[in-house]
Amino acid sequence: MAEDLALFSITATAIVIEAAPFLLLGSLLGAIIEVMVPDEALARLLPRNAVGQVAVGLFAGMILPTCECGIVPIARRLLQKGVPPRTALPYMMAAPVVNPVVIASTLYAFQGDVTVVLLRILLVIVPAAGLGLALGNLPGHLVLRQGALPLDHGCGEHDHGCGCGCCSHASGNRLKDIFLHTAAEFVSMARFLVLGAVVASAFKTFLPPAILTYISDNTFLAIGGLMALAILLSVCSEADAFVAASLAGFPLTSQVAFMAIGPMVDLKLVPMFLAVFNRRIAIALIVVPLVVVFVLAYFLALGGW
C-alpha cells in the first residue's frame, strides 16, 4: 500500500510538472492577446466565409502552437476579442495536435510513419471542423459561461490600475499588464490541472494491468479502452505519442484514437470546459469528439488499418 501511495504521489506530481509550463505558456499567450491586440482586430483579419474561418482555426496551430494544457485560456481570449466560435473552437480543439512540435514528436515516436501522423490529424480535424460549423453562428458571449472565471478574479471593484495583481484593468504599463494577466489566468486554470492530475494518477496507479490485456484483443474494446485511458492519463500532447507507441499490443487505430482524443478531452480539460463555456457548449465539446473519434477509428479498423 505504501508503494502504491508513493507511486500515486510521484505520478500526480509528474503530470503537474509536465503540464504546468505549457499552461503557463498558454496563459502568457492569452495575456499577450488581451493586452497587445486591439478589440475586433483579430476578427477583421479573418476570411469572410465560414469555411475559410474554420480552416484558419484548424491550422492556426502551425503558427501559434500550444498544447491542451494552455489552450482554453487562449480560446477564451480569442472569443472575448471578437473572434467567431467557428474559428476559436476549431483552434482550441485542433491546435494541440496540428502543430509542428506534436507532428515532429509523433513522427519520432512512430519511427517516421507519416500514415500515423495523417490519421491522427484526420481524427482531430473532423470533430473540430464539425463543432466550428455547428456553433459558428453563435455570438461569443453565448458560447462563454456568463460570470465564470471573470478576468478581474474577484477584484472588479478595485480602482483602475490598483496593482493588486488580480485586476483586469490596464495599468498603463503593457509589460506589467501582461505579467498580471498571465499570473491571474495561470492561477485560475492551475486548480483544474491539479484536480485532473490527482484523478488521473489515481486511475493509473490502482487500475489492474490485466484489464489492458483483456481489451487489446477486441477492436471495439481496444479503441474505447485506449480512448478512456487517454482521458484518464491526461498526458500532454507533446508526449502522448510515446505512450501510444509503447502500447504496441493494441491495434494501430486504437493507438491513433488514443492520441486524437486525449488532446481534445481529458481530465484536465473537462473541468475547464465546464467552468469557462456555457454548459451546453461544454457538453458538446466533450461528447462530439468522443463519438466522432470512436466512429472514425472503428471504421478505419474495419477497413484494415
N, C-alpha and C positions, 0 to 999 in steps of 0.2 A: 504493500500500500504506500509506503514511504517513497519507493522508487517511482510509482505512478504519479504521486503528487509532485515529485521533483521534475518529472518529465512534463507534466502539465504546466508547471510554472515556467520551465525553460521554453516550452513551445509558445505559450502566450506572450512571453517577453520577446521572443524572436520575431513573432508576427508584428508586434508593435514596432520594434526596432527596424524591421524591414520596410514597413509601410509608412512610418512617420515622416521620413524625408520626402516621400512623394506627396503625402498630404500637405506638408509644408510648402512644397513647390507649387502645388495646385492652389493653395491659399495665397501664395505670393503672386502667381499669375492673375488670379481673380482680383487681388488688390490693385495690381497694375492696371487692369482693365477698368476698375472702378475709378481710380484717381486720374489716370492719364488719358482715357478715351472719352471724348465728349458724348453726351447723350445723343442718341439717334445716329451717331456717326457710323457704327457698325452696320446698322440696318440699311443705311444709304448705299453701302458698298456691295450689298448682296444683289444677285440677279433678280429680275422682276418675276420670273416664272417659278412655279412651285417646284418643278423637277430640278431646276438649277439650284434653288435654295437647299433642297435636300442633298443634292450632290456635294455642295460646298460643306455641309455638315458632316457627311460621311467621310470625306477625305481631308478635312481641315487638320486632322491629327498628324498628317505628314509634315505640316508646317508648325503646328503648335502641339507637339507630343506631350502626353501625360498619361499616367496610369489611373486605374479606377479609384485609387486611394484619394486622389485630389480632384477628380473630375466634377463632382457635384458642386463645389463652390464656384468653379468656373462657369458651369452651365447656369447656375442661378444668376451670376453677374451678367451673363450674356442676355438672359431673358429680361433682367431689370434695365438693361441698356437698350432695349427695343428690338433685339434680335428675335425673329419669329420662332415659335416652337419647332417648325419644320426644319430649321437649321440647328437650333440649340440642342434639341433632344437627340437627333441622329449623331451630332458631335459627341454628346455625353455617352452614348451607347457604343459608338464605333471607335472613337479616338484611342481608348486603352489598347486596342488591337491593331487598328490601321495606322500605325506609326512606325518610323524607321527602327526604333530600338527594339520593339516587340517582334517585328518581322525578322530582324537580324538574330535575335535570341531564339526564335522558333526554328529558323534555318540551321543554326548551330546545334540545337538540341536534337533535331531530327536529321543530322548529317547531310544538310544541303538539299533535303527533299522539298522541292518547290510545290509539289502537289499538296502537301500538308499545309503549307502557308496559304495557298489559294482556297483550300477547303475551309480553313479557319476563318479567313476573311469573308467568304461567302456566307457562312453560318452566322456571322455577326451583322453584315450589312443588310441582309434581308429583313430581319426584325427591326433593325434601326431605321431603315427606309420606310417600312410599314408604319411604324409609330409616328415618324415625321409627317407622312402624308395624311394619316388619320387624324392627328391632333394639330396639324399645321395651321388651321384657321382660327384656333382659339387665341384670344389675347393673352399676353404674358401674365397678367395679374390673375387670370383664372387658372393658369397652369400651376402657379406657385400657391402654396398654402398660406392663407392670409394670417398674419400675426405670428407665424412660426419663425423662430430663429431670426429676430429682427436685427438689422445691421447695427443698431445702437446698443444691442445686448443689454437692455435694461437701463440704459443711461440717457434715454431720449430727452429728458428734461434738463440735462446739464447745459451750461452756457456754451455758446459757439466756441470751438477751439479750446475747450477746458483742459485738454491734455491729460485726461484721466486714463487714457489708453483703451477705452472701450466705446467711445462715442463715434458716430459715423460722420460727424461734422468735419469739414475741412479746416485744417489749422493754418493754412496758408503756406506751409512747407510741404511740398509734394513728397519728398523722400520720407519725411516723418509720417505723413498720412499713409503712405504705402506700408510702412512698418506697423503702424497701429491697426490698419485694416487686416494685415496678414496675421498678426497676433490674435485679434478677436475672432477671425474666421477659423484659425487653426484650433483655438481652444474650444469653439463651438462644435467642430466636427470631430475633434480628437476623442471625445467621450464615446462616440459611436464606434470609432476604431477600436478603443479598448474593450467595449462590450462585445464586438464581433470577435476580437482576438481571444477573449476568455471562453466564449461559447465554442468557437472553432477548435481551440486546443483541448477542450473537454471531450468533444467527439473524437478527435484524433487520438487521444490518449486511451480512452475507455472503450472504443469500438473494437470488437473482436476481429482479428485479422482473417479468421475463417470465412467471414461474411463476404469479403472481397473475392476470395477464391470461388465461392458458390455462384456469384453472379457473373463471373467472367465468361462462362460457357454459354450464356444465353444473350443473344444480341439485344433483345428488348430490355432485359435487366442490366446488361452491361452499360448501355447508353444511359438509362435512367440512373443507374448506380453511380457512374462516374460524374454525371451532372450533379447529383446530390453531394458527392464527395467534393467537387469543386466549390460548391456553395458553402459547405461546412468548413473546408480548409481555408478558404478565403486567401489563397496565395496570390501575391501581386502578379499582374500580367507580364511584367518583365521576367519573372522567374517560373511561371506555371508550366511553360513548355518543358522544362527539365523534369518537373514532377510527372507530367503526362508521358514523357518519353520513358520514364522509369517503370511505367505500368505496361510493360511490353507484353504481358499475357492477355491483355484486352484487345478487342478489335480496333483497327485504326479509327473507324468512325466514332467510337466511344471516346477515344483519346482526343479527337478533334472537338467533339461535343464538350468535353471537359475544359478545353482551352477556350471555347467560344462562350460558354455560359458564365464561367467564373468572373470575367471582367465586366459582365453586364448585370449579374445578380449574384451577390454573395452576402455573407453575414455582416460585412461592413456597410454594404450599400443599402440593404433593405431598410434599416432604421433611418438612414439618411434620406432615402426616398420618402418615407412616411413623415419625416419631420419637415422636409423642405417643400414637397409638392402637395397639391390638392389630393385628397385621399383616392379619388377615382383614377386620377392620373398616376399616382404612385402604384396602385394595384395593376394598372395596365403596364407600367414599366417593369413590373415583376412577372406578371402572368404571360404576356405576349412573347418575350424572349424564351421563356421556359417551353411553351408549346411549340413555337416555330423551330427552335434549335432541335428539340427532340424529334419532331416530324421530319425535318430535313435530314438529320443524321440517320434516322431509321430507314428512310427511302434510299439514301446513299448506300447503306449497308445491304439493302435488298438488291441494289444494282451491282453489287460485287466489290464495293470499295473496302 
